[in-house]
């Protein structure tokens, strides 16, 4: 059966997350319904990352099979028509080999978290940033972030409902930078634990406020204790920006 890869962007605000659920609207449901309207086939799509309710995507990737060959251009155009009026857009569609799987073929996932750091509340970016009116020290946050790069037990930054077999992950990047009124946290790894990025950001905010030192941030990781985590950053500021695959995929 022909296999296709979609690259999507979406505003997660009106959805109960990526994964299909009973009685609530999900991104997966919107895309699967659009595929059925286009092709007449009911398929189950696989996503690179199961984003939570309110989390956005600039580069989510999904894969699925169809019973006959379709031109990728036609798929993209038809799905963009059938996903209306929901805030889901198909950026690209490609035919791929049957060895490709959006989730298991991924080599790296990249997330971005946006903190609006000013006194005035957001008007245009409401539900798309975390508004923190107290001035944050982005340099201290970045220094703390560098202390937890590499392979560690991330139990402290792992949600209680996480279903991963192991709390060990390798964090390749965790950068914090100020861009005007916005503080941007960029995180990269092959995979993340449930709520890991939001947990790390919430703890980094304590460093930015001066309530924690960078050493305190590292000590929280080393404790391997969820109760040592800072506040969970809200989902509105989180974006899945890109997923990397082997060039042969």
PASEBA-1860 file (N, C-alpha, C; in nm, 3 decimals):
! residues 249
1> XXXXXXXX> 0.084/-0.120/0.000/0.000/0.000/0.000/0.087/0.125/0.000 ~ 0.052/0.226/-0.076/0.130/0.350/-0.078/0.127/0.419/0.059 ~ 0.242/0.473/0.098/0.253/0.543/0.227/0.286/0.689/0.203 ~ 0.228/0.775/0.285/0.246/0.919/0.268/0.289/0.983/0.400 ~ 0.364/1.089/0.387/0.412/1.168/0.500/0.356/1.309/0.487 ~ 0.293/1.357/0.594/0.242/1.493/0.598/0.322/1.575/0.699 ~ 0.346/1.700/0.667/0.400/1.797/0.762/0.289/1.898/0.790 ~ 0.257/1.917/0.918/0.143/1.999/0.957/0.183/2.114/1.047
9> XXXXXXXX> 0.103/2.218/1.045/0.106/2.316/1.152/-0.036/2.332/1.204 ~ -0.045/2.361/1.335/-0.178/2.381/1.391/-0.170/2.464/1.518 ~ -0.280/2.531/1.544/-0.302/2.604/1.668/-0.372/2.507/1.762 ~ -0.306/2.471/1.871/-0.362/2.370/1.960/-0.471/2.419/2.053 ~ -0.503/2.548/2.050/-0.595/2.606/2.147/-0.732/2.536/2.152 ~ -0.797/2.508/2.038/-0.932/2.451/2.048/-0.936/2.299/2.063 ~ -0.819/2.235/2.069/-0.815/2.090/2.068/-0.782/2.031/2.205 ~ -0.829/1.908/2.225/-0.797/1.834/2.347/-0.667/1.757/2.330
17> XXXXXXXX> -0.577/1.811/2.250/-0.449/1.746/2.224/-0.447/1.680/2.087 ~ -0.335/1.613/2.059/-0.321/1.545/1.930/-0.411/1.423/1.922 ~ -0.408/1.338/2.023/-0.464/1.203/2.015/-0.616/1.202/2.017 ~ -0.673/1.118/1.929/-0.818/1.104/1.921/-0.875/1.059/2.055 ~ -0.983/1.124/2.098/-1.050/1.091/2.223/-1.201/1.097/2.201 ~ -1.272/1.026/2.287/-1.418/1.024/2.276/-1.476/1.157/2.323 ~ -1.567/1.211/2.246/-1.650/1.326/2.285/-1.576/1.460/2.289 ~ -1.449/1.465/2.253/-1.377/1.593/2.247/-1.298/1.596/2.116
25> XXXXXXXX> -1.276/1.716/2.064/-1.211/1.732/1.935/-1.059/1.725/1.950 ~ -0.994/1.647/1.865/-0.849/1.636/1.863/-0.797/1.667/1.724 ~ -0.667/1.696/1.715/-0.606/1.721/1.584/-0.610/1.593/1.501 ~ -0.582/1.480/1.562/-0.585/1.353/1.490/-0.720/1.331/1.424 ~ -0.827/1.358/1.496/-0.961/1.339/1.440/-0.983/1.428/1.319 ~ -0.941/1.553/1.327/-0.961/1.646/1.215/-0.888/1.596/1.091 ~ -0.764/1.549/1.107/-0.686/1.503/0.991/-0.742/1.372/0.936 ~ -0.775/1.278/1.025/-0.830/1.150/0.977/-0.964/1.169/0.908
33> XXXXXXXX> -1.047/1.259/0.959/-1.175/1.287/0.894/-1.153/1.348/0.756 ~ -1.053/1.436/0.744/-1.023/1.498/0.615/-0.974/1.394/0.514 ~ -0.891/1.300/0.560/-0.843/1.194/0.470/-0.959/1.108/0.422 ~ -1.053/1.079/0.511/-1.169/0.999/0.470/-1.255/1.074/0.368 ~ -1.274/1.204/0.388/-1.352/1.281/0.292/-1.284/1.285/0.156 ~ -1.150/1.289/0.156/-1.075/1.295/0.031/-1.075/1.161/-0.041 ~ -1.050/1.053/0.032/-1.022/0.924/-0.030/-1.131/0.820/-0.016 ~ -1.224/0.844/0.078/-1.324/0.743/0.107/-1.273/0.633/0.197
41> XXXXXXXX> -1.148/0.643/0.242/-1.087/0.541/0.327/-1.074/0.592/0.471 ~ -1.105/0.504/0.566/-1.087/0.538/0.707/-0.950/0.485/0.750 ~ -0.860/0.573/0.783/-0.724/0.533/0.819/-0.692/0.582/0.961 ~ -0.592/0.519/1.020/-0.537/0.564/1.148/-0.398/0.618/1.120 ~ -0.375/0.744/1.151/-0.247/0.807/1.122/-0.156/0.800/1.243 ~ -0.026/0.796/1.215/0.076/0.794/1.321/0.147/0.928/1.323 ~ 0.163/0.986/1.442/0.226/1.116/1.456/0.363/1.104/1.521 ~ 0.451/1.199/1.488/0.584/1.201/1.548/0.578/1.234/1.695
49> XXXXXXXX> 0.481/1.316/1.735/0.468/1.356/1.875/0.323/1.378/1.912 ~ 0.283/1.327/2.027/0.145/1.344/2.073/0.137/1.469/2.159 ~ 0.113/1.581/2.097/0.109/1.707/2.170/-0.014/1.712/2.261 ~ 0.003/1.777/2.377/-0.104/1.789/2.475/-0.205/1.896/2.434 ~ -0.313/1.901/2.506/-0.415/2.004/2.485/-0.353/2.143/2.496 ~ -0.378/2.227/2.396/-0.328/2.363/2.397/-0.190/2.382/2.341 ~ -0.117/2.272/2.311/0.017/2.281/2.255/0.007/2.294/2.103 ~ 0.094/2.375/2.045/0.089/2.406/1.902/0.197/2.329/1.825
57> XXXXXXXX> 0.188/2.333/1.693/0.289/2.271/1.609/0.316/2.356/1.486 ~ 0.442/2.369/1.454/0.485/2.431/1.329/0.537/2.326/1.232 ~ 0.571/2.207/1.284/0.629/2.103/1.200/0.598/1.963/1.249 ~ 0.473/1.939/1.287/0.432/1.803/1.322/0.439/1.715/1.197 ~ 0.474/1.589/1.213/0.484/1.495/1.100/0.396/1.375/1.127 ~ 0.320/1.333/1.026/0.238/1.213/1.038/0.258/1.124/0.917 ~ 0.229/0.996/0.934/0.236/0.902/0.822/0.110/0.817/0.820 ~ 0.072/0.771/0.700/-0.046/0.687/0.685/-0.041/0.617/0.550
65> XXXXXXXX> -0.118/0.510/0.537/-0.127/0.432/0.413/-0.263/0.453/0.347 ~ -0.263/0.447/0.214/-0.387/0.450/0.138/-0.391/0.329/0.045 ~ -0.509/0.294/0.001/-0.526/0.175/-0.080/-0.484/0.192/-0.225 ~ -0.470/0.317/-0.271/-0.426/0.340/-0.409/-0.332/0.460/-0.412 ~ -0.262/0.475/-0.523/-0.168/0.586/-0.538/-0.243/0.718/-0.559 ~ -0.194/0.819/-0.487/-0.246/0.954/-0.503/-0.127/1.047/-0.530 ~ -0.153/1.151/-0.605/-0.051/1.253/-0.625/-0.037/1.333/-0.495 ~ 0.084/1.344/-0.439/0.101/1.415/-0.312/0.049/1.559/-0.315
73> XXXXXXXX> 0.062/1.626/-0.430/0.009/1.762/-0.442/-0.141/1.764/-0.423 ~ -0.209/1.667/-0.484/-0.355/1.660/-0.472/-0.396/1.630/-0.328 ~ -0.319/1.544/-0.260/-0.350/1.513/-0.120/-0.341/1.640/-0.036 ~ -0.230/1.712/-0.053/-0.213/1.834/0.026/-0.326/1.932/0.002 ~ -0.359/1.956/-0.124/-0.463/2.054/-0.155/-0.600/2.009/-0.103 ~ -0.631/1.880/-0.119/-0.761/1.830/-0.075/-0.773/1.834/0.077 ~ -0.667/1.797/0.147/-0.673/1.797/0.293/-0.683/1.939/0.348 ~ -0.615/2.033/0.285/-0.628/2.172/0.330/-0.769/2.225/0.310
81> XXXXXXXX> -0.840/2.171/0.212/-0.980/2.209/0.194/-1.068/2.144/0.301 ~ -1.044/2.015/0.328/-1.132/1.942/0.418/-1.103/1.964/0.565 ~ -0.989/2.020/0.599/-0.964/2.051/0.741/-1.028/2.182/0.784 ~ -1.075/2.262/0.689/-1.144/2.386/0.723/-1.270/2.355/0.803 ~ -1.311/2.436/0.898/-1.253/2.565/0.940/-1.153/2.552/1.055 ~ -1.109/2.432/1.084/-1.020/2.410/1.199/-0.881/2.467/1.170 ~ -0.811/2.514/1.273/-0.678/2.574/1.252/-0.570/2.469/1.235 ~ -0.583/2.391/1.127/-0.487/2.285/1.092/-0.451/2.303/0.946
89> XXXXXXXX> -0.323/2.310/0.915/-0.280/2.331/0.776/-0.176/2.226/0.738 ~ -0.191/2.172/0.617/-0.095/2.076/0.564/0.010/2.157/0.488 ~ 0.132/2.155/0.538/0.241/2.231/0.477/0.303/2.155/0.361 ~ 0.315/2.022/0.376/0.379/1.942/0.272/0.324/1.801/0.277 ~ 0.325/1.735/0.162/0.288/1.593/0.153/0.389/1.525/0.062 ~ 0.441/1.412/0.106/0.541/1.337/0.028/0.508/1.189/0.029 ~ 0.532/1.123/-0.084/0.525/0.977/-0.089/0.653/0.922/-0.029 ~ 0.642/0.823/0.060/0.759/0.766/0.128/0.754/0.614/0.119
97> XXXXXXXX> 0.865/0.551/0.154/0.871/0.406/0.151/0.791/0.349/0.268 ~ 0.756/0.220/0.256/0.677/0.159/0.363/0.759/0.134/0.489 ~ 0.888/0.165/0.484/0.972/0.154/0.605/0.961/0.280/0.692 ~ 0.906/0.387/0.635/0.898/0.513/0.709/0.783/0.511/0.808 ~ 0.811/0.552/0.932/0.709/0.568/1.034/0.732/0.702/1.103 ~ 0.631/0.785/1.106/0.648/0.920/1.160/0.705/0.919/1.301 ~ 0.661/0.827/1.384/0.707/0.822/1.523/0.842/0.753/1.536 ~ 0.852/0.631/1.485/0.968/0.549/1.515/1.089/0.578/1.426
105> XXXXXXXX> 1.068/0.643/1.312/1.180/0.679/1.225/1.245/0.811/1.263 ~ 1.186/0.884/1.356/1.236/1.017/1.392/1.373/1.008/1.458 ~ 1.464/1.094/1.414/1.599/1.102/1.469/1.612/1.211/1.575 ~ 1.530/1.315/1.565/1.533/1.425/1.663/1.402/1.501/1.656 ~ 1.361/1.551/1.772/1.243/1.636/1.783/1.286/1.769/1.842 ~ 1.231/1.877/1.789/1.271/2.011/1.831/1.148/2.087/1.880 ~ 1.159/2.142/1.999/1.051/2.219/2.058/1.098/2.360/2.090 ~ 1.003/2.451/2.092/1.030/2.590/2.129/0.924/2.633/2.228
113> XXXXXXXX> 0.969/2.702/2.333/0.875/2.755/2.431/0.890/2.906/2.437 ~ 0.779/2.979/2.428/0.780/3.124/2.420/0.721/3.187/2.546 ~ 0.801/3.270/2.611/0.759/3.342/2.731/0.755/3.491/2.698 ~ 0.638/3.551/2.707/0.627/3.696/2.689/0.660/3.762/2.822 ~ 0.775/3.831/2.827/0.826/3.885/2.952/0.814/4.038/2.952 ~ 0.693/4.085/2.987/0.666/4.228/2.997/0.549/4.247/3.091 ~ 0.530/4.369/3.136/0.420/4.397/3.229/0.284/4.380/3.162 ~ 0.270/4.435/3.043/0.140/4.431/2.976/0.105/4.291/2.928
121> XXXXXXXX> -0.020/4.253/2.945/-0.065/4.121/2.902/-0.072/4.115/2.750 ~ -0.067/3.996/2.691/-0.074/3.984/2.545/-0.216/4.004/2.494 ~ -0.227/4.066/2.379/-0.357/4.076/2.311/-0.359/3.985/2.190 ~ -0.260/4.000/2.101/-0.254/3.919/1.980/-0.202/3.779/2.007 ~ -0.116/3.763/2.107/-0.054/3.632/2.134/-0.117/3.559/2.251 ~ -0.235/3.600/2.294/-0.303/3.528/2.401/-0.324/3.383/2.358 ~ -0.299/3.288/2.447/-0.306/3.144/2.421/-0.192/3.094/2.331 ~ -0.091/3.179/2.306/0.023/3.136/2.225/0.156/3.161/2.295
129> XXXXXXXX> 0.151/3.218/2.415/0.272/3.244/2.494/0.237/3.226/2.641 ~ 0.341/3.217/2.725/0.324/3.224/2.869/0.359/3.367/2.910 ~ 0.262/3.438/2.963/0.286/3.577/3.003/0.345/3.579/3.144 ~ 0.468/3.627/3.157/0.536/3.640/3.286/0.572/3.787/3.306 ~ 0.496/3.862/3.385/0.521/4.006/3.399/0.647/4.040/3.477 ~ 0.693/3.952/3.568/0.815/3.980/3.644/0.936/3.962/3.553 ~ 1.031/4.057/3.558/1.148/4.049/3.471/1.229/3.923/3.501 ~ 1.264/3.851/3.396/1.339/3.726/3.407/1.481/3.745/3.355
137> XXXXXXXX> 1.577/3.680/3.418/1.717/3.684/3.378/1.742/3.568/3.281 ~ 1.735/3.596/3.151/1.750/3.492/3.050/1.890/3.432/3.052 ~ 1.992/3.512/3.084/2.129/3.461/3.089/2.144/3.357/3.199 ~ 2.085/3.383/3.316/2.091/3.285/3.426/2.015/3.159/3.389 ~ 1.903/3.175/3.322/1.824/3.059/3.278/1.904/2.974/3.181 ~ 1.974/3.041/3.088/2.055/2.967/2.991/2.170/2.893/3.060 ~ 2.235/2.960/3.155/2.346/2.896/3.228/2.297/2.771/3.301 ~ 2.180/2.780/3.362/2.123/2.664/3.432/2.091/2.552/3.334
145> XXXXXXXX> 2.036/2.590/3.219/1.997/2.489/3.120/2.114/2.406/3.073 ~ 2.232/2.468/3.063/2.349/2.396/3.014/2.395/2.287/3.111 ~ 2.351/2.296/3.236/2.395/2.201/3.339/2.324/2.066/3.330 ~ 2.219/2.057/3.248/2.147/1.929/3.242/2.152/1.867/3.102 ~ 2.240/1.916/3.016/2.253/1.854/2.884/2.314/1.715/2.898 ~ 2.283/1.629/2.801/2.337/1.493/2.802/2.236/1.393/2.852 ~ 2.284/1.273/2.880/2.197/1.162/2.922/2.180/1.163/3.073 ~ 2.052/1.166/3.118/2.022/1.169/3.260/1.891/1.095/3.287
153> XXXXXXXX> 1.868/1.068/3.414/1.737/1.026/3.462/1.655/1.153/3.485 ~ 1.552/1.173/3.403/1.473/1.297/3.409/1.343/1.279/3.488 ~ 1.345/1.191/3.589/1.224/1.169/3.669/1.167/1.299/3.724 ~ 1.250/1.392/3.767/1.204/1.519/3.823/1.117/1.595/3.723 ~ 1.149/1.583/3.595/1.078/1.658/3.491/0.985/1.569/3.410 ~ 0.935/1.465/3.474/0.849/1.366/3.408/0.710/1.367/3.471 ~ 0.606/1.377/3.387/0.470/1.376/3.439/0.437/1.241/3.500 ~ 0.353/1.240/3.602/0.317/1.117/3.671/0.252/1.017/3.576
161> XXXXXXXX> 0.179/1.066/3.475/0.109/0.977/3.383/0.194/0.933/3.265 ~ 0.323/0.969/3.264/0.412/0.933/3.153/0.420/0.781/3.139 ~ 0.409/0.732/3.016/0.408/0.589/2.989/0.541/0.538/2.933 ~ 0.644/0.622/2.929/0.775/0.578/2.881/0.830/0.469/2.971 ~ 0.899/0.373/2.910/0.952/0.259/2.986/1.063/0.302/3.081 ~ 1.138/0.406/3.043/1.250/0.451/3.124/1.249/0.603/3.136 ~ 1.291/0.658/3.251/1.301/0.803/3.265/1.431/0.859/3.207 ~ 1.516/0.774/3.154/1.643/0.821/3.098/1.624/0.873/2.955
169> XXXXXXXX> 1.671/0.993/2.933/1.669/1.056/2.802/1.799/1.131/2.781 ~ 1.833/1.156/2.654/1.951/1.235/2.622/1.907/1.369/2.566 ~ 1.934/1.474/2.641/1.895/1.610/2.601/2.010/1.672/2.523 ~ 1.987/1.697/2.394/2.093/1.748/2.306/2.105/1.899/2.310 ~ 1.994/1.967/2.334/1.996/2.113/2.334/1.892/2.167/2.430 ~ 1.930/2.267/2.507/1.836/2.343/2.589/1.892/2.485/2.600 ~ 1.851/2.569/2.509/1.902/2.706/2.499/1.794/2.804/2.541 ~ 1.835/2.910/2.608/1.743/3.017/2.648/1.799/3.148/2.596
177> XXXXXXXX> 1.718/3.225/2.526/1.764/3.353/2.473/1.652/3.456/2.483 ~ 1.691/3.582/2.500/1.594/3.691/2.501/1.589/3.751/2.362 ~ 1.471/3.768/2.308/1.449/3.829/2.178/1.347/3.941/2.198 ~ 1.398/4.058/2.240/1.311/4.169/2.274/1.233/4.136/2.399 ~ 1.100/4.142/2.390/1.015/4.111/2.505/0.990/3.962/2.521 ~ 1.040/3.883/2.428/1.016/3.740/2.430/1.140/3.665/2.479 ~ 1.121/3.572/2.569/1.226/3.477/2.606/1.189/3.345/2.541 ~ 1.284/3.290/2.465/1.258/3.168/2.389/1.348/3.056/2.441
185> XXXXXXXX> 1.286/2.945/2.474/1.358/2.825/2.518/1.350/2.723/2.405 ~ 1.464/2.676/2.358/1.467/2.578/2.249/1.528/2.448/2.300 ~ 1.454/2.338/2.281/1.495/2.207/2.332/1.496/2.105/2.219 ~ 1.600/2.022/2.216/1.613/1.919/2.113/1.659/1.788/2.176 ~ 1.598/1.678/2.131/1.636/1.545/2.175/1.574/1.445/2.078 ~ 1.622/1.323/2.083/1.557/1.222/1.998/1.412/1.202/2.041 ~ 1.391/1.200/2.173/1.255/1.189/2.225/1.251/1.252/2.364 ~ 1.131/1.286/2.408/1.111/1.351/2.536/1.009/1.272/2.618
193> XXXXXXXX> 1.018/1.285/2.749/0.917/1.230/2.838/0.793/1.319/2.835 ~ 0.681/1.266/2.883/0.557/1.342/2.886/0.575/1.464/2.976 ~ 0.548/1.581/2.923/0.558/1.711/2.992/0.701/1.749/3.030 ~ 0.801/1.684/2.972/0.940/1.715/3.009/0.976/1.860/2.977 ~ 0.942/1.907/2.858/0.982/2.042/2.820/0.911/2.145/2.908 ~ 0.782/2.129/2.929/0.708/2.224/3.013/0.757/2.221/3.157 ~ 0.798/2.104/3.205/0.852/2.093/3.341/0.986/2.164/3.352 ~ 1.072/2.147/3.253/1.202/2.214/3.256/1.185/2.365/3.247
201> XXXXXXXX> 1.093/2.411/3.162/1.071/2.555/3.147/1.017/2.615/3.277 ~ 0.923/2.547/3.341/0.870/2.597/3.466/0.977/2.610/3.574 ~ 1.071/2.517/3.576/1.181/2.524/3.672/1.281/2.633/3.634 ~ 1.304/2.649/3.505/1.394/2.756/3.461/1.338/2.894/3.495 ~ 1.207/2.906/3.496/1.147/3.035/3.535/1.188/3.073/3.677 ~ 1.197/2.974/3.765/1.240/3.002/3.902/1.383/3.056/3.905 ~ 1.466/3.006/3.814/1.603/3.058/3.802/1.598/3.202/3.752 ~ 1.514/3.228/3.651/1.502/3.363/3.596/1.453/3.464/3.697
209> XXXXXXXX> 1.371/3.420/3.791/1.320/3.509/3.895/1.420/3.530/4.009 ~ 1.526/3.450/4.010/1.623/3.459/4.118/1.588/3.376/4.239 ~ 1.481/3.296/4.230/1.441/3.211/4.342/1.526/3.084/4.350 ~ 1.577/3.040/4.234/1.671/2.927/4.227/1.800/2.977/4.164 ~ 1.911/2.916/4.202/2.038/2.935/4.132/2.050/2.827/4.025 ~ 2.141/2.843/3.929/2.164/2.734/3.835/2.196/2.602/3.904 ~ 2.269/2.608/4.015/2.301/2.486/4.090/2.175/2.422/4.149 ~ 2.080/2.503/4.189/1.953/2.450/4.240/1.879/2.374/4.130
217> XXXXXXXX> 1.885/2.427/4.010/1.820/2.363/3.895/1.881/2.225/3.870 ~ 2.014/2.219/3.872/2.081/2.090/3.853/2.051/1.995/3.970 ~ 2.045/2.049/4.091/2.015/1.966/4.207/1.875/1.905/4.197 ~ 1.781/1.979/4.140/1.646/1.926/4.121/1.649/1.806/4.028 ~ 1.725/1.815/3.920/1.740/1.701/3.828/1.799/1.581/3.902 ~ 1.909/1.605/3.975/1.980/1.496/4.042/1.896/1.429/4.150 ~ 1.795/1.501/4.203/1.710/1.443/4.307/1.624/1.329/4.253 ~ 1.597/1.331/4.122/1.511/1.229/4.060/1.380/1.214/4.138
225> XXXXXXXX> 1.319/1.330/4.164/1.199/1.336/4.248/1.104/1.439/4.189 ~ 0.988/1.396/4.146/0.892/1.485/4.080/0.853/1.603/4.170 ~ 0.853/1.582/4.301/0.815/1.690/4.391/0.916/1.803/4.393 ~ 1.037/1.781/4.338/1.139/1.885/4.334/1.128/1.971/4.209 ~ 1.034/1.939/4.120/1.014/2.017/3.997/0.947/2.149/4.029 ~ 0.980/2.252/3.953/0.912/2.380/3.964/0.771/2.369/3.907 ~ 0.701/2.481/3.896/0.565/2.479/3.841/0.566/2.436/3.694 ~ 0.464/2.363/3.655/0.453/2.319/3.517/0.415/2.438/3.430
233> XXXXXXXX> 0.497/2.470/3.331/0.465/2.580/3.239/0.337/2.547/3.163 ~ 0.251/2.645/3.138/0.126/2.618/3.068/0.150/2.574/2.923 ~ 0.055/2.501/2.866/0.075/2.448/2.730/0.079/2.556/2.622 ~ 0.019/2.671/2.646/0.002/2.772/2.541/0.133/2.817/2.478 ~ 0.243/2.816/2.553/0.369/2.866/2.498/0.452/2.763/2.424 ~ 0.407/2.639/2.417/0.489/2.530/2.362/0.454/2.500/2.216 ~ 0.560/2.484/2.135/0.545/2.453/1.992/0.637/2.337/1.955 ~ 0.584/2.237/1.884/0.666/2.137/1.818/0.708/2.199/1.685
241> XXXXXXXX> 0.837/2.234/1.673/0.878/2.312/1.557/0.930/2.227/1.440 ~ 0.993/2.113/1.471/1.052/2.034/1.362/1.080/1.892/1.410 ~ 1.073/1.799/1.316/1.113/1.661/1.343/1.212/1.620/1.234 ~ 1.326/1.565/1.275/1.431/1.527/1.181/1.426/1.378/1.153 ~ 1.456/1.342/1.027/1.462/1.203/0.984/1.591/1.181/0.906 ~ 1.631/1.057/0.900/1.744/1.020/0.816/1.711/1.057/0.672 ~ 1.812/1.103/0.600/1.788/1.148/0.462/1.736/1.037/0.373 ~ 1.761/0.912/0.412/1.715/0.798/0.331/1.571/0.761/0.363
249> X> 1.516/0.820/0.471/1.378/0.784/0.512/1.276/0.836/0.413
END
